Amino acid sequence: MHTSTRTRTEPTVSTAVSRELRREVWEANLRIPRAGLATLTWGNVSGVDRQAGVFVIKPSGVAYDVLSEEDLVVVSLSDGSVVEGRLRPSTDTETHRSLYLAFPSIGGVTHTHSTHAVAFAQARRPIPVLGTTHADTFNGPVPVTAPLTPQQCATDYEYNTGQVIVDLLGRDNTRAEEVPGALVAHHGPFTWGADAATSLEHAVICEAVAEMALHTIALGTVEPPQHVLDRHFTRKHGPNAYYGNPPSA
């Protein structure tokens, strides 16, 4: 059982949300328009503190250029109630919550209406793997969900939006780690990662590979060799990864 997100006048639990998490979520939200992923206020990022049992998310309808850290809303992971904040949370809050509950590896979630990824979502087509740029991050196509049913839309719509993603991935946490994003049919992309910043990075990549795919399809696609795609994914992910340097380097 779950409840839809609701506001309470007084918090009922102590959130103990760190200043670092609040700052990370705030900065990730500010990056949405800077990365060209949003029109108006069409996008949001959240980050979870599983030990405290809460997540932090952008408030609904607040413009990015006036968004402050104090505007962010803290929501209970267990029941979706607002435990800290003076504003209503994003209307997508329950979608974020359903993903957190289903996949323990997820530490941050991003949702946008970026143009090229939305085009694939509206066409109900997965973003295909057509080259190594895609394979660097997504170990396979970015999948697209089935449309929500009338019943799913009529009751708990936002929570069910997350559930169609959960069902699409078969509740498989490993798959969620290897393909950190999905397209909700007729809606748009949701991406995730180990933290809020990484989920936003995956949203940037998702939009970039969607744009590349559309151009490639227009020119005529050529199936890339699977061994090349595999090499690009494993050099960035898994026990034998060797891309990049540690933060202290």
C-alpha positions in Angstrom: 0.0 0.0 0.0 1.0 3.6 -0.6 -0.4 7.0 -0.3 -0.2 10.0 -2.7 2.2 12.8 -1.7 0.5 15.1 0.7 1.5 18.1 2.8 1.4 18.2 6.5 1.5 21.4 8.6 3.9 19.9 11.1 6.6 17.3 10.3 6.0 13.9 11.9 9.5 12.6 11.7 13.0 14.0 12.1 14.6 14.1 8.6 18.2 14.7 9.4 18.8 15.6 5.7 22.4 16.7 5.3 23.2 20.1 3.9 25.4 18.3 1.3 22.4 16.3 0.0 20.2 19.4 -0.2 23.0 21.3 -2.0 23.6 18.5 -4.4 19.9 18.2 -5.3 19.6 22.0 -5.7 22.6 22.2 -8.0 21.4 19.3 -10.1 18.0 21.0 -10.6 19.8 24.3 -11.6 21.7 22.3 -14.2 18.6 21.1 -16.0 18.0 24.4 -18.0 21.7 25.0 -18.3 22.0 21.7 -20.1 19.2 22.6 -22.4 16.9 19.9 -21.0 13.9 22.0 -19.9 11.3 24.4 -21.2 9.8 26.6 -18.5 9.7 24.4 -15.4 9.5 21.0 -17.1 12.0 18.9 -15.1 13.0 17.9 -11.7 15.7 16.1 -9.8 15.6 14.3 -6.4 18.2 12.6 -4.1 17.5 10.0 -1.4 18.8 9.5 2.1 17.9 5.9 2.7 19.2 5.9 6.3 16.9 8.8 7.2 14.1 7.3 5.1 13.5 10.5 3.1 14.3 12.1 -0.3 14.7 15.7 -1.4 13.0 17.0 -4.5 12.3 20.2 -6.4 9.0 22.0 -5.5 6.2 22.0 -8.1 6.2 24.8 -10.7 9.0 26.9 -9.3 11.2 28.5 -11.9 14.8 27.4 -11.9 16.1 31.0 -11.8 14.5 31.7 -8.5 14.9 28.2 -6.9 16.7 28.2 -3.6 18.0 25.4 -1.4 15.3 26.3 1.2 12.6 25.8 -1.4 13.4 22.0 -1.8 10.9 19.6 -0.2 11.8 16.6 1.9 9.4 13.6 1.5 9.0 10.4 3.4 10.2 7.4 1.4 7.8 5.1 3.2 4.4 6.9 2.6 5.0 9.9 0.4 4.1 12.5 3.1 5.9 15.8 3.2 8.0 16.0 6.3 9.9 19.3 5.6 9.2 22.2 3.4 6.7 25.0 2.9 5.9 24.3 -0.8 4.2 21.4 -2.6 6.7 18.9 -4.0 6.9 18.2 -7.7 3.9 16.5 -9.2 6.3 13.7 -10.2 7.3 13.0 -6.6 5.4 9.7 -6.4 7.1 8.5 -9.6 10.5 9.1 -8.0 9.4 7.4 -4.8 8.2 4.3 -6.6 11.7 4.0 -8.3 13.5 4.4 -5.0 11.4 1.7 -3.4 11.9 -0.8 -6.3 15.6 -0.3 -6.9 18.0 -0.1 -3.9 20.9 1.0 -6.1 19.2 4.3 -7.0 20.4 7.3 -5.1 19.0 10.0 -7.4 16.3 10.4 -10.1 15.9 13.0 -12.9 12.9 13.6 -15.1 12.8 16.0 -18.0 10.9 16.7 -21.2 14.0 17.1 -23.3 13.0 17.3 -27.0 14.7 14.3 -28.7 14.2 11.8 -25.9 10.5 12.8 -25.7 10.2 12.3 -29.5 11.1 8.6 -29.0 8.8 8.4 -26.0 5.9 9.9 -28.0 6.6 7.5 -30.9 6.8 4.6 -28.3 10.2 3.6 -29.7 13.2 2.7 -27.6 16.4 4.7 -28.2 18.5 2.2 -30.2 22.2 1.5 -29.6 23.7 2.8 -32.8 27.2 3.6 -31.6 29.8 3.8 -28.9 28.6 7.0 -27.3 25.4 5.3 -26.3 27.2 2.1 -25.2 29.5 4.1 -22.9 26.5 4.6 -20.5 23.6 2.4 -21.5 24.2 -1.4 -21.9 21.4 -1.7 -24.4 18.6 0.4 -25.8 16.9 2.9 -23.6 13.6 1.1 -23.3 10.1 2.5 -23.5 7.2 1.5 -21.3 3.7 0.3 -22.2 1.1 3.0 -22.0 -0.7 3.5 -18.7 -4.1 1.9 -18.5 -7.3 4.0 -17.8 -7.3 2.5 -14.3 -3.6 3.5 -13.7 -4.4 7.0 -14.8 -7.5 7.3 -12.8 -5.9 6.4 -9.4 -2.4 7.0 -8.2 -1.3 8.2 -11.7 2.1 9.4 -10.7 3.0 6.4 -8.6 1.8 4.1 -11.5 4.0 6.1 -13.9 6.9 4.7 -11.8 5.4 1.3 -11.7 5.3 0.9 -15.5 9.1 1.6 -15.4 9.5 -1.0 -12.6 7.5 -3.5 -14.6 9.5 -2.8 -17.8 12.7 -3.6 -16.0 11.3 -6.6 -14.3 12.2 -5.2 -10.9 15.8 -6.2 -11.8 18.2 -3.9 -9.9 21.1 -5.1 -12.0 19.3 -4.1 -15.2 18.5 -0.7 -13.6 22.2 -0.2 -13.0 23.2 -1.2 -16.5 20.5 0.8 -18.3 20.0 3.9 -16.0 17.0 5.3 -17.8 13.7 4.6 -19.4 11.1 6.4 -21.5 7.5 6.5 -20.3 5.3 6.1 -23.3 3.8 9.4 -24.6 5.5 11.2 -21.7 9.3 11.4 -21.5 12.5 10.2 -20.0 13.3 9.3 -16.4 16.9 8.6 -15.6 18.6 7.6 -12.3 22.0 7.0 -10.8 24.0 6.5 -7.6 23.2 10.1 -6.6 21.3 13.1 -7.8 24.2 14.5 -9.8 24.7 11.2 -11.7 21.0 10.9 -12.5 21.2 14.4 -14.1 24.3 13.4 -16.0 22.4 10.4 -17.4 19.6 12.7 -18.4 22.1 14.8 -20.4 23.5 11.6 -22.0 20.0 10.2 -22.8 19.1 13.4 -24.6 22.4 13.5 -26.5 22.2 9.9 -27.7 18.5 10.4 -28.7 19.5 13.3 -30.9 22.3 11.3 -32.4 20.0 8.4 -33.0 17.4 10.5 -34.8 20.1 11.9 -37.2 21.5 8.4 -37.7 18.1 7.0 -38.5 17.6 9.8 -41.0 20.9 8.9 -42.8 20.3 5.1 -42.6 21.3 2.9 -39.7 24.1 0.4 -39.8 24.1 -2.2 -37.0 27.2 -1.7 -34.9 29.3 -4.7 -33.9 28.2 -6.0 -30.5 31.8 -6.7 -29.4 32.6 -3.0 -29.9 29.6 -1.9 -27.8 30.5 -4.3 -25.1 34.0 -3.0 -24.9 32.8 0.5 -24.5 30.4 -0.3 -21.7 32.9 -2.5 -19.8 35.7 0.0 -19.9 33.5 2.4 -17.9 31.6 -0.1 -15.8 32.2 -3.2 -13.8 35.3 -4.7 -12.1 37.6 -4.2 -15.1 36.7 -0.6 -15.8 39.6 1.7 -16.5 38.1 4.9 -17.7 38.9 8.1 -15.8 40.8 8.8 -12.7 40.0 8.8 -9.0 38.9 12.2 -7.5 42.2 12.7 -5.7 44.3 12.2 -8.9 
